[in-house]
C-alpha cells in the first residue's frame, strides 16, 4: 500500500506531481483535475509534453479531457485504498472529453 494521502489540496497536489513525474507517457496530452469537497476548489493542471510532466495549480480551459473528483475519493485512489475504475463506477470521479486521450492518460497515471 502507498503512503496515505490526505484529502487536502496541498497533499493531493504533491501526490499528483509525484505520480505524474514517475508515470511513463507515450504521447503529449493535458488535463484539468477539479477537486470537490472541503477545499479551495483550485483545479490542477497536468500537462505531458515530450514525456515530461508539468503539474500546476491553475485552470486549463482547453484541456482535451477533464477529471472531476470528490477530494476524499481522489486521495483514497492516490493512496491505493480505492480503485480508480470503481470510483468512476460509483460516480465519485467523472472523466469528460476526449475518451481516447483520457483512457491512455488514466491507464498510465493510475496504474
N, C-alpha and C positions, 0 to 999 in steps of 0.2 A: 504494500500500500504506500502511496505517496504521502508527502507531508500535508497536513490539514491546512486548507486554505480558508481563511475567514471570509464571510460574506460582506467584506468592506472593500471600497473602491481600491485603496492602496494595495491591499493583499491580492486582489484579483488582477489588478494591473501588472504587478510584479510577476505573478504566476503566468499570465498570458505572454508577457515579454520573454520569460524564460522558456516556456514551451515553444513559442514561435521560433526562437533562436536555435532550438535543438531539432526541430522538425526538418525533414528533407522535402523541399518543394521542387517540383519539376517544371512548373510554369509560373509566370508572373500573375498575380491577382491581388485583390484588396477586398476588405470587408469592414463593415462597421458592426461592433458588438454593443448593443444597448442593454444596460442592466436595469431591471426594475426592482424596486424594494426600498429599503431604508438607506438610500444613497443620495448623492447629489445629482443623480441621473446624468452623469457625464458619460458620453459614449467613448468607446475605444476604437481607434483606427488601427487596423493591421494591414500592412502592405508588404507584399513579397515581390521583390524585383531582383532578377539575376540570382535567385536562390538565397538572398539576404532579406531577413525580416526586419521591418521597422514597426514599432508599436508606439502609439502616441495617444494622449488623452484628448482627442478632439473629434468633431463630427466630420464624416466623409460622405457628402451628399450624393455623389455619383458612383458609389460602390456597385460592383456587379451583383453583389448579394449582401443581405443583411441578416445578422443573428440577433434576435431579441430573447432575453432570458431573465428569469427570476434570479436575483443575485444569490440567494441561498442554494438554489439548484445548480447554478453555474459553478459556484465554489465547490459544491459536492462533486461535480463532474471533474473539475480540475484536480481535486484531491483523490480521485479514483474511488470515491464512495458511491457514485451513481454512474450508470452507463449513459452516454450521450444519446444513443438511439432510444433508450427507454424514456429519457427526459423529453425528447421530441414527441414520442407516442403519447405521453401524459399531458402534453401541451405546456409544459414548463419552459420549453425552449422552442422557438419557431425560427425557421430559416426561409427567407423570401428572396426571390430574384433569380439569377442565372443558376439553374439547377446543376448543370454540368460543373461549373466552377465551384459551387458550394460543396458538391459531393467530393471533388478532388481535394479541396482545402480541408474539409472536415475529416476526411479519412486519414489525412496526414497529421493534422493538428490534434485530433482526439484519440489517436491510436497509441 
